[in-house]
Amino acid sequence: MSSKSSARYYGSFKEMSPIRAIAETLMNSHNVRKVDIREAYEMAKKQPGVTLTDLPMYPEFVKLHHLPSDAKVLDDCHGNIVGRTAQARRFYNRLTPSQKNKVEGDLREAVWQMQHYPLIKTEAVLGMDPDLMLKATFITTETDVANLFFWLLNFAPYEQLQAQYEKSPELPIQDIIVVAFNEWTCDDPFYNNVGAPQLALVDEKHNVIFNLGMRYFGERKKGTLTLAWTSGIRIGMAACHGGIKELDFTTCEDPKYHHLGKRSIAFYGLSGTGKSSHTNSHDNAGTLPKGVSKVVLHDDAFQIDLENKVCRVWEPTLFDKTDSRPPDHPDWKYTLGVMNHMVAEIDDKHLPVGLDVRNPNGRALLDRDLLGKYVNRCAFPKALVWLMKDSTLPPIVKFNDKHLAIAMGAALMTQRNRAENVPEEELQKLVFEPFANPFRVYELYRDVEAFLNVADTGAEFYCFNSRGYWKESDDILEPIPLKTSLTLQSAVLMDQLEWEPWSIIPGSALPTRDSVEKILPGYYDRYNPYNRINLDKYYALLKNRFQQRIDFLTNSDLKEKPELQKLILDALKLNI
């Protein structure tokens, strides 16, 4: 399924928004030169702020795209702001008529200014599965060519998938347009954000986004994915910011596991919550049976196709933090490009250094070969896991009530990370990030309805605590080692756990003593919620956390669906 050009999508051009019309006119200007990935690479090497390292670009990628055989990884450093600025987002379809009129005029002015610079564009295909493909065009200045090159690394250059794209039946979705102009300046306080005037203007109904005053590549990537996710929602799919893998137990050496067949599990969380650790773990810390086969769909963005009961991936590459990868880490072999990295002379070579030495959000684009065997579609998930930073929750909770399961996803409690351009004190606060997707631009109730459909289609829902569990207070926590969580993941996939109701939270369940002690000796007493020190204070905080969830969802756009909202809110009431 492929997207449509504007001429094919709109019955009348009068249906097009002015924002789309501004972007479309720019895209089709004779002053905008089209470049491919090879020219973009040669241009990016010369961009100020870009360092040509001595680290070879992943050879298989180089061959695929006919880049120079000696192509090296580029390091693009962005300046003061090295993360996303959520405060910069403005949603065109939520503006008042007078605000729309103002923004439309400001955009026309920005584009007029932009046209005084040499302009370039390129095209990519979003979606690696032939049954879900969108065409996207990225327009920017030559001074931003490194981001254009990285955008082509992150997605698939149009030429790579053109034949598949053209054979796909059309979707009722228009092509995506992304416009970027780093040199934009504005002293209007309407646009002033943390660090500098920035604007990410999103028109999700017409699949266009403007990134103004933003150098950070993550704005281009997430802006593009935002429109892709939203497109999926418009055709009845569930949008997922998470990781998902599929395990095939029919290949196990021991035939007693063969009946499990193929099972997928998905993890939803922000960076630093364990999403990648759970998705990419090879053998779950040795807890999977020998011979089990694993494939990874992705650990960032995918779509659940409810009609066909499959999951489909949007991107061919990974965009990873590198704070835990020293220069001798084997993952560097798969590198395509890096951002905001220190470059050091090591053994007479200039090499990028991870570890966030230079700044707090070093990033790398990595080929998906890093994951081992991967696929572009996988089975409908057996289990979906919310990764929480709520210290009042045990290491694992199962939700047997679907409304409670979706309520916990809609009020997913977590902490921000250094990928965000926010003050340091904000990183310590617990925040709500519904379904771990900070890039949602449509109403929350649409995600609630979509994930309820996922539950009705047969998926199980769990919560994993990725912070630590109350021991004596909210500051003195019982650690939850990653190996413990990985063992629990294996147990879920292999049906090793039996469950008993957690009466405090109706509709939830905890592992029984006998079942969990077989795989994790000492677990039951260590994490039993009835064994917490200062139990009254623990219950008080647990009650407070759930009341925060209720308050958050009460004030959300779920109020537009009162019957649905009542079901969700009622599911969050505790027996305390």
GIRAUR-V288891 format. One record per pair of residues at least 4 apart in sequence whose C-alpha atoms are under 7 Angstrom apart, sorted by the first residue. I is the first residue (numbers start at 1). J is the second residue. D is the distance in Angstrom with one decimal. If there is no record, write none. Layout:
i,j,d
I,J,D
I,J,D
This chain:
i,j,d
1,130,6.6
1,131,4.6
1,132,4.9
1,133,5.9
1,168,4.6
1,169,4.5
1,170,5.1
1,171,5.4
2,132,6.4
2,133,4.8
2,134,5.4
2,165,6.2
2,168,5.5
2,169,5.9
2,170,4.6
2,171,5.3
3,133,6.8
3,134,4.9
3,135,6.2
3,170,5.8
3,171,5.2
3,172,6.8
3,173,5.0
3,174,5.3
3,175,5.4
4,8,5.8
4,9,5.5
4,170,6.6
4,171,6.9
4,173,6.0
4,174,4.6
4,175,5.5
5,9,6.0
5,174,5.8
5,175,5.6
6,10,5.8
6,174,6.2
9,174,5.9
10,15,6.5
16,20,6.4
16,21,6.7
17,21,6.3
17,206,6.9
18,22,6.1
18,104,6.9
19,23,6.4
19,104,6.6
20,24,5.9
20,206,6.3
20,208,6.1
21,25,6.0
22,26,6.4
22,108,6.8
23,27,6.1
23,177,7.0
23,179,7.0
24,28,6.3
25,29,6.2
27,32,7.0
27,139,6.7
31,119,6.7
32,119,4.8
32,120,5.1
32,121,6.5
33,119,6.2
33,120,4.6
33,121,6.1
34,120,5.6
34,121,4.8
34,122,5.6
35,39,6.1
35,40,6.3
35,120,6.6
35,121,6.2
35,122,5.6
36,40,6.1
36,122,6.4
37,41,6.2
37,149,6.3
37,152,6.5
38,42,6.6
38,67,5.7
39,43,6.2
40,44,5.9
40,145,6.4
40,149,5.4
41,45,6.4
41,149,6.2
43,47,6.8
43,145,6.7
44,145,5.5
44,146,4.7
45,50,6.5
45,52,6.2
47,143,6.6
49,76,5.9
49,77,5.6
50,74,6.5
50,75,5.4
50,76,4.4
50,77,6.5
51,74,5.8
51,75,5.0
51,76,6.5
52,72,6.7
52,73,6.5
52,74,4.9
52,75,6.6
53,72,6.2
53,73,5.7
53,74,6.0
53,350,5.3
53,351,5.5
53,352,6.9
54,72,6.0
54,349,5.8
54,350,5.3
54,351,5.8
55,72,5.6
55,73,5.6
55,351,5.9
56,70,6.9
56,71,6.1
56,72,4.4
56,73,5.9
57,62,6.8
57,71,5.7
57,72,4.9
57,73,5.1
57,335,5.9
57,336,5.2
58,62,6.4
58,333,6.1
58,334,4.9
58,335,5.7
58,336,6.0
59,63,6.2
60,64,6.2
61,65,6.3
62,66,5.8
62,67,5.0
62,69,6.7
63,67,6.6
67,71,6.6
73,336,5.9
73,337,5.1
74,337,5.3
74,338,6.2
75,337,6.4
75,338,4.8
75,339,5.2
75,340,6.8
75,341,6.5
76,338,6.6
76,339,4.8
76,340,6.0
77,339,5.6
77,340,4.3
77,341,6.9
78,82,6.0
78,215,5.8
78,216,5.9
78,340,6.4
81,195,6.9
81,421,6.7
82,216,5.9
82,361,6.2
83,216,6.3
83,361,6.7
83,418,7.0
83,419,4.7
83,420,4.8
83,421,4.9
84,218,6.4
84,219,6.0
84,419,6.2
84,420,4.8
84,421,5.3
85,420,6.2
85,421,5.0
87,193,6.2
88,191,6.9
88,193,6.0
88,198,5.5
88,199,4.8
88,200,5.6
89,199,6.0
89,200,4.5
89,201,5.8
90,200,6.1
90,201,4.9
90,202,6.3
91,95,6.7
91,201,6.0
91,202,5.0
91,203,6.4
92,100,6.7
92,201,6.6
92,202,5.9
92,203,5.3
93,203,6.5
95,99,5.6
95,100,5.7
96,100,6.1
97,101,6.2
98,102,6.3
99,103,6.1
100,104,6.0
101,105,6.4
102,106,6.2
103,107,6.0
104,108,6.3
105,109,6.3
106,110,6.1
107,111,6.1
108,112,6.2
109,113,6.3
110,114,6.0
110,184,6.7
111,115,6.2
114,181,6.6
117,141,6.2
118,141,5.8
118,142,5.8
119,140,5.8
119,141,4.4
119,142,5.7
120,139,5.9
120,140,5.7
120,141,5.9
120,142,6.1
121,137,6.8
121,138,5.4
121,139,4.3
121,140,6.3
122,137,5.7
122,138,5.5
122,139,6.8
123,136,5.6
123,137,4.5
123,138,6.4
123,157,6.2
123,158,5.4
124,135,6.0
124,136,5.3
124,137,6.5
124,152,6.7
124,155,6.4
124,156,5.3
124,157,4.3
124,158,4.2
125,133,6.4
125,134,5.6
125,135,4.7
125,136,6.1
125,155,6.7
125,156,5.4
125,157,6.3
125,158,5.3
125,161,6.9
126,133,5.6
126,134,5.0
126,135,6.3
126,155,6.2
126,156,6.8
126,314,5.4
126,315,6.5
127,132,5.7
127,133,4.6
127,134,6.5
127,313,5.9
127,314,3.9
127,315,6.1
128,133,6.9
128,313,6.1
128,314,5.9
128,315,6.6
128,316,6.9
128,376,5.7
129,133,6.8
129,312,6.3
129,313,6.8
129,376,5.5
129,377,6.5
130,164,6.2
130,165,6.7
130,168,6.4
131,168,6.6
133,165,6.6
134,175,6.2
135,175,5.2
135,176,6.2
136,175,5.8
136,176,4.4
136,177,5.7
137,176,6.3
137,177,5.0
137,178,6.2
138,177,6.1
138,178,4.8
138,179,6.0
139,178,6.3
139,179,4.9
139,180,6.3
140,144,6.4
140,179,6.0
140,180,4.9
140,181,6.0
141,145,6.9
141,181,6.6
144,148,6.7
145,149,6.1
146,150,6.2
147,151,6.0
147,217,5.7
148,152,6.4
149,153,6.4
150,154,6.1
150,337,6.9
151,155,6.2
151,221,6.7
152,156,6.0
152,157,5.5
154,315,6.6
154,316,6.7
154,317,5.4
154,365,6.8
155,315,5.3
155,316,6.1
156,160,6.5
156,316,6.7
158,162,5.5
161,165,6.0
162,166,6.0
163,167,6.4
164,168,6.4
173,231,6.6
174,207,6.7
175,207,6.8
176,207,5.0
176,208,5.8
177,207,6.5
177,208,4.8
177,209,6.6
178,208,5.9
178,209,5.1
178,210,6.1
178,224,6.9
179,209,6.3
179,210,4.8
179,211,6.1
180,210,5.9
180,211,4.6
180,212,5.7
181,211,6.5
181,212,5.0
181,213,6.2
182,212,5.7
182,213,4.3
182,214,5.3
182,215,5.8
183,213,5.9
184,212,5.8
184,213,5.0
185,197,6.6
185,213,6.6
186,197,6.3
188,192,6.8
191,197,5.6
191,198,6.1
191,199,6.2
192,196,6.3
192,197,4.3
192,198,6.4
193,197,5.4
193,198,6.1
197,213,6.4
198,212,5.7
198,213,4.8
198,214,6.1
199,211,5.9
199,212,5.0
199,213,6.6
200,209,6.8
200,210,5.5
200,211,4.7
200,212,6.4
201,209,5.5
201,210,5.1
201,211,6.8
202,208,6.4
202,209,4.6
202,210,6.8
203,207,6.0
203,208,5.4
203,209,6.1
204,208,6.5
204,227,6.0
204,230,6.8
207,227,5.8
209,223,6.7
217,221,6.5
218,222,5.9
219,223,5.7
220,224,6.1
221,225,6.2
222,226,5.8
222,439,7.0
223,227,6.7
224,228,6.5
225,229,6.0
226,230,6.2
226,439,5.7
226,440,6.6
227,231,6.1
228,232,6.4
229,233,6.4
229,239,5.3
230,234,6.3
231,235,6.8
232,236,6.5
232,237,5.2
232,238,7.0
232,239,6.7
232,303,6.9
233,237,4.9
233,238,5.9
233,239,6.4
237,303,6.4
237,304,5.6
237,305,5.0
237,306,6.0
237,450,6.9
238,303,5.7
238,304,5.0
238,305,6.8
238,447,6.9
238,450,5.3
238,451,6.6
239,302,6.7
239,303,5.0
239,304,6.7
240,301,5.8
240,302,5.3
240,303,5.7
241,268,6.3
241,300,5.5
241,301,4.9
241,302,6.8
241,436,6.3
241,437,5.4
242,266,6.7
242,267,5.3
242,268,4.4
242,269,6.2
242,275,6.7
242,299,5.6
242,300,4.9
242,301,6.0
243,266,5.5
243,267,5.2
243,268,6.7
243,275,6.1
243,276,6.7
243,279,5.5
243,298,5.4
243,299,3.4
243,300,5.5
244,264,6.8
244,265,5.6
244,266,4.1
244,267,6.3
244,279,5.9
244,296,6.3
244,297,5.8
244,298,5.9
244,299,6.2
245,264,5.5
245,265,5.8
245,266,6.7
245,279,6.0
245,295,5.7
245,296,4.2
245,297,5.7
246,262,6.6
246,263,5.5
246,264,4.1
246,265,6.6
246,294,5.8
246,295,5.3
246,296,6.3
246,378,6.6
247,262,5.5
247,263,5.3
247,264,6.2
247,292,6.7
247,293,5.6
247,294,4.6
247,295,6.6
248,261,5.8
248,262,4.3
248,263,6.5
248,292,5.8
248,293,5.0
248,294,6.4
249,257,5.9
249,258,5.3
249,260,5.9
249,261,5.2
249,262,6.1
249,292,5.1
249,293,6.8
250,257,6.9
250,258,4.2
250,261,5.5
251,291,5.6
251,292,5.4
251,293,6.4
252,257,6.6
252,258,6.8
252,289,6.5
252,290,5.7
252,291,4.1
252,292,4.7
253,290,5.9
253,291,5.3
263,379,7.0
263,381,6.8
263,382,5.9
263,493,7.0
264,379,6.0
264,380,6.6
264,381,4.5
264,382,5.5
264,383,7.0
265,381,5.2
265,382,5.9
265,383,4.9
265,384,5.9
266,381,6.6
266,383,6.4
266,384,4.8
266,385,6.1
267,275,5.7
267,384,6.1
267,385,4.8
267,386,6.3
267,387,6.8
268,275,6.5
268,385,6.1
268,386,5.1
268,387,5.8
268,435,6.6
268,436,5.7
269,273,5.7
269,275,5.7
269,386,6.6
269,387,5.2
269,436,4.9
270,436,5.9
271,417,6.7
273,387,6.3
273,466,5.8
274,278,6.0
274,466,6.7
275,279,6.1
276,280,5.7
276,299,5.9
277,281,5.7
278,486,6.6
279,299,6.3
280,371,6.4
283,287,6.5
283,288,5.5
284,288,6.2
284,486,5.0
284,487,6.4
284,490,6.8
285,483,5.9
285,486,6.5
287,487,5.9
287,490,6.4
288,490,6.2
295,373,5.1
295,374,4.7
295,375,6.4
296,371,6.7
296,373,6.7
296,374,4.6
296,375,6.3
297,313,6.3
297,374,5.8
297,375,5.3
297,376,5.9
297,377,6.5
297,378,6.6
298,313,6.7
301,313,6.6
301,314,6.3
302,311,6.8
302,312,5.6
302,313,4.5
302,314,5.8
303,311,5.6
303,312,5.3
303,313,6.5
304,310,6.1
304,311,4.4
304,312,6.5
305,309,5.6
305,310,5.3
305,311,5.8
306,454,6.9
309,379,6.9
309,380,5.1
310,377,6.6
310,378,5.8
310,379,4.9
310,380,4.6
311,377,5.3
311,378,5.3
311,379,6.2
311,380,6.0
312,376,6.0
312,377,4.5
312,378,6.9
313,376,5.4
313,377,6.3
316,368,6.3
317,365,6.7
317,366,5.7
317,367,4.9
317,368,5.0
318,365,5.6
318,366,5.0
318,367,6.3
318,368,6.3
319,363,6.7
319,364,5.7
319,365,4.7
319,366,6.4
320,363,5.5
320,364,5.4
320,365,6.5
321,361,6.8
321,362,5.9
321,363,4.6
321,364,6.5
322,354,4.9
322,355,6.0
322,362,5.8
322,363,5.6
322,364,6.6
323,354,5.3
323,355,3.6
323,356,5.0
323,362,6.7
324,354,6.9
324,355,5.4
325,329,5.6
325,354,5.4
325,355,6.0
326,353,6.4
326,354,5.6
326,355,6.2
327,353,5.4
327,354,6.7
331,370,6.8
334,366,5.4
334,367,5.4
334,370,6.2
335,364,6.7
335,365,6.0
335,366,4.6
335,367,6.5
336,365,5.4
336,366,5.5
336,367,6.8
337,364,5.8
337,365,5.2
338,363,5.7
338,364,4.2
338,365,6.2
339,362,5.9
339,363,5.2
339,364,6.3
340,359,6.9
340,361,7.0
340,362,5.0
340,363,6.8
341,352,5.9
341,353,6.1
341,354,6.4
341,358,6.3
341,362,5.5
342,352,5.8
342,353,5.4
342,357,6.6
342,358,5.3
343,350,6.2
343,351,5.3
343,352,4.4
343,353,5.8
344,350,5.5
344,351,5.5
344,352,6.5
344,353,6.8
345,349,5.3
345,350,4.5
345,351,6.3
346,350,6.3
346,351,6.7
354,362,6.5
356,360,5.1
356,361,6.2
356,362,5.5
360,418,6.0
361,418,5.8
361,419,5.7
381,459,6.1
382,459,5.1
382,460,6.1
383,459,5.5
383,460,4.6
383,461,5.7
384,460,6.2
384,461,5.0
384,462,6.3
385,461,5.9
385,462,4.7
385,463,5.3
385,464,6.6
386,409,6.3
386,462,6.3
386,463,4.7
386,464,6.2
387,463,6.0
387,464,5.1
387,465,6.1
387,466,6.2
388,412,6.5
388,413,5.6
388,414,5.5
388,463,6.8
388,464,6.2
388,465,5.0
388,466,5.8
389,413,6.0
389,414,4.6
389,415,6.6
389,465,6.0
389,466,5.6
389,467,5.0
390,413,6.1
390,414,6.8
390,465,6.6
390,467,7.0
391,467,6.4
391,468,5.6
391,469,4.7
391,470,5.6
391,474,6.6
392,469,6.1
392,470,5.8
392,542,5.5
393,465,6.3
393,469,6.4
394,465,6.3
394,469,5.9
394,527,6.2
394,529,6.9
395,464,5.3
395,465,4.7
395,480,6.7
396,462,6.9
396,463,5.6
396,464,4.7
396,465,6.5
397,462,5.6
397,463,5.2
397,464,6.8
397,508,6.6
397,509,5.9
397,510,5.5
398,461,6.2
398,462,4.5
398,463,6.5
398,508,5.6
398,509,5.1
398,510,6.4
399,404,6.6
399,405,5.3
399,461,5.6
399,462,5.8
399,507,6.0
399,508,4.5
399,509,6.3
400,507,5.3
400,508,5.7
401,405,6.3
401,507,4.7
402,406,6.2
402,452,6.9
402,455,6.4
403,407,5.9
403,567,6.5
403,568,5.4
403,571,6.0
404,408,6.1
404,507,6.7
404,568,6.6
404,571,4.8
404,572,6.3
405,409,6.5
405,461,6.0
406,410,6.0
406,448,6.4
406,451,6.6
406,452,6.6
407,411,6.1
407,568,5.5
408,412,5.6
409,434,6.0
409,435,4.9
410,434,4.3
410,435,5.5
410,448,6.8
411,432,5.6
411,433,6.6
411,434,5.3
411,549,5.6
412,432,5.4
412,433,5.5
412,434,5.3
412,435,6.1
412,436,6.6
413,430,6.3
413,431,5.6
413,432,4.7
413,433,6.4
414,430,5.5
414,431,5.5
414,432,6.3
414,433,6.9
415,427,6.3
415,428,6.7
415,429,6.1
415,430,5.1
415,431,5.8
416,427,5.2
417,427,6.0
422,426,6.4
433,437,6.3
433,438,6.2
443,557,6.4
444,448,6.4
444,557,6.3
444,558,6.7
445,449,6.1
445,557,6.7
445,558,5.3
446,450,6.1
447,451,6.1
448,452,6.1
449,453,6.3
450,454,6.4
451,455,6.2
452,456,6.2
453,457,6.1
454,458,6.8
454,459,6.2
455,459,5.0
455,460,6.7
468,477,5.4
468,478,5.5
468,479,4.8
468,480,5.4
469,477,5.1
469,478,4.9
469,479,6.5
470,474,5.8
470,476,6.7
470,477,4.7
470,478,6.0
470,532,6.9
471,476,5.8
471,477,4.7
471,478,5.2
471,532,5.7
471,533,6.0
472,476,5.5
472,477,6.8
472,532,6.7
472,533,4.8
472,534,6.0
473,477,6.8
480,484,6.5
481,485,6.8
482,486,6.1
483,487,6.0
484,488,6.3
485,489,6.2
486,490,6.4
487,491,6.2
488,492,6.2
489,493,6.4
490,494,6.1
491,495,5.8
491,496,4.8
491,497,6.2
492,496,6.5
492,497,6.7
496,515,6.8
497,511,6.0
497,515,5.2
497,516,6.3
498,511,5.7
498,512,5.7
498,515,5.8
499,509,5.8
499,510,5.4
499,511,4.6
499,512,5.3
500,509,5.3
500,510,5.5
500,511,6.3
500,512,5.9
501,508,6.0
501,509,4.2
501,510,6.4
502,506,6.8
502,508,5.6
502,509,4.9
502,510,6.1
503,575,6.9
504,574,5.7
504,575,4.7
504,576,6.2
505,574,5.1
505,575,6.4
506,574,6.8
511,515,6.7
511,516,6.0
512,516,6.2
513,517,5.9
513,524,5.6
514,518,6.6
516,520,5.8
516,523,6.9
516,524,7.0
517,521,4.5
517,522,6.4
517,523,6.3
517,524,6.7
522,526,6.2
523,527,6.0
524,528,5.5
534,538,6.3
535,539,6.1
536,540,6.2
537,541,6.2
538,542,6.1
539,543,6.0
540,544,6.1
541,545,6.1
542,546,6.4
543,547,6.2
544,548,6.2
545,549,6.4
546,550,6.3
546,572,6.5
547,551,6.1
548,552,6.0
549,553,6.2
550,554,5.9
550,569,5.9
550,572,6.8
551,555,6.3
552,556,6.3
553,558,6.8
554,559,6.8
558,562,6.9
558,565,5.4
559,565,6.2
561,565,6.0
562,566,6.1
563,567,6.5
564,568,6.4
565,569,6.0
566,570,5.9
567,571,6.3
568,572,7.0
